[in-house]
């Protein structure tokens, strides 16, 4: 995974999501993958649609592995300031 800056938004897409476990995987524009838990979804929902474009930040997680936080579905295309 490329170096990342904590708190800097990243654009990606939901690769998979297991609603029973609340775990999913996102991919970045660069093709890196990062895991997330349903509690990281910023709108309070506990699920997100596979294939959905999202904005998120990458942060250190358990055991030193990176994880996605503040996962926000992009409803109307990519915001111009992130494009």
Secondary structure per residue as TSV (DSSP state, phi and psi in degrees):
chain	resnum	aa	ss	phi	psi
A	1	X	-	360.0	138.8
A	2	X	-	-63.2	157.0
A	3	X	-	-61.9	145.1
A	4	X	-	-129.0	157.3
A	5	X	-	-105.0	121.1
A	6	X	T	-54.3	133.5
A	7	X	T	84.6	-6.0
A	8	X	-	-86.5	124.2
A	9	X	-	-61.7	141.5
A	10	X	E	-123.2	138.9
A	11	X	E	-96.9	136.7
A	12	X	E	-157.4	-164.4
A	13	X	E	-142.4	146.1
A	14	X	E	-74.9	119.1
A	15	X	E	-85.1	-43.3
A	16	X	E	-156.3	156.5
A	17	X	E	-153.6	125.9
A	18	X	E	-104.4	102.3
A	19	X	T	-64.0	-32.6
A	20	X	T	-65.3	-40.1
A	21	X	T	-92.3	-18.9
A	22	X	T	75.0	21.4
A	23	X	E	-115.2	146.0
A	24	X	E	-150.8	174.8
A	25	X	E	-128.3	139.5
A	26	X	E	-117.0	157.1
A	27	X	E	-121.9	144.3
A	28	X	E	-90.3	171.4
A	29	X	T	-60.8	-26.1
A	30	X	T	-85.1	-1.8
A	31	X	S	90.9	3.2
A	32	X	-	-75.7	151.5
A	33	X	E	-114.5	148.7
A	34	X	E	-145.9	141.6
A	35	X	E	-86.0	158.6
A	36	X	E	-149.8	157.0
A	37	X	E	-109.0	153.0
A	38	X	G	-58.0	-24.8
A	39	X	G	-70.3	-11.0
A	40	X	G	-85.6	-6.5
A	41	X	B	-75.0	120.3
A	42	X	T	-71.7	-23.1
A	43	X	T	-85.8	5.2
A	44	X	S	87.9	-11.2
A	45	X	-	-71.5	164.1
A	46	X	S	-112.2	15.7
A	47	X	-	-148.9	157.9
A	48	X	-	-147.5	144.4
A	49	X	-	-76.0	132.7
A	50	X	T	-61.8	136.2
A	51	X	T	92.1	-8.1
A	52	X	-	-73.6	135.9
A	53	X	E	-75.5	140.0
A	54	X	E	-140.0	159.9
A	55	X	E	-114.8	139.5
A	56	X	E	-154.9	170.1
A	57	X	E	-116.9	149.9
A	58	X	E	-103.9	132.4
A	59	X	E	-140.5	159.4
A	60	X	E	-62.8	138.3
A	61	X	-	-120.1	-155.1
A	62	X	G	-62.9	143.6
A	63	X	G	58.8	21.7
A	64	X	G	81.2	1.3
A	65	X	-	-82.3	147.6
A	66	X	E	-76.2	148.4
A	67	X	E	-142.5	159.1
A	68	X	E	-88.9	140.7
A	69	X	E	-132.3	163.9
A	70	X	E	51.5	47.7
A	71	X	E	-72.4	118.5
A	72	X	E	-123.9	115.4
A	73	X	E	-61.3	140.3
A	74	X	-	-94.0	112.2
A	75	X	S	-83.8	-34.1
A	76	X	S	-130.9	52.8
A	77	X	S	84.2	176.0
A	78	X	-	-78.9	127.6
A	79	X	-	-57.1	139.5
A	80	X	T	-55.8	-34.7
A	81	X	T	-73.0	-9.5
A	82	X	T	-110.8	-10.6
A	83	X	-	-69.3	360.0
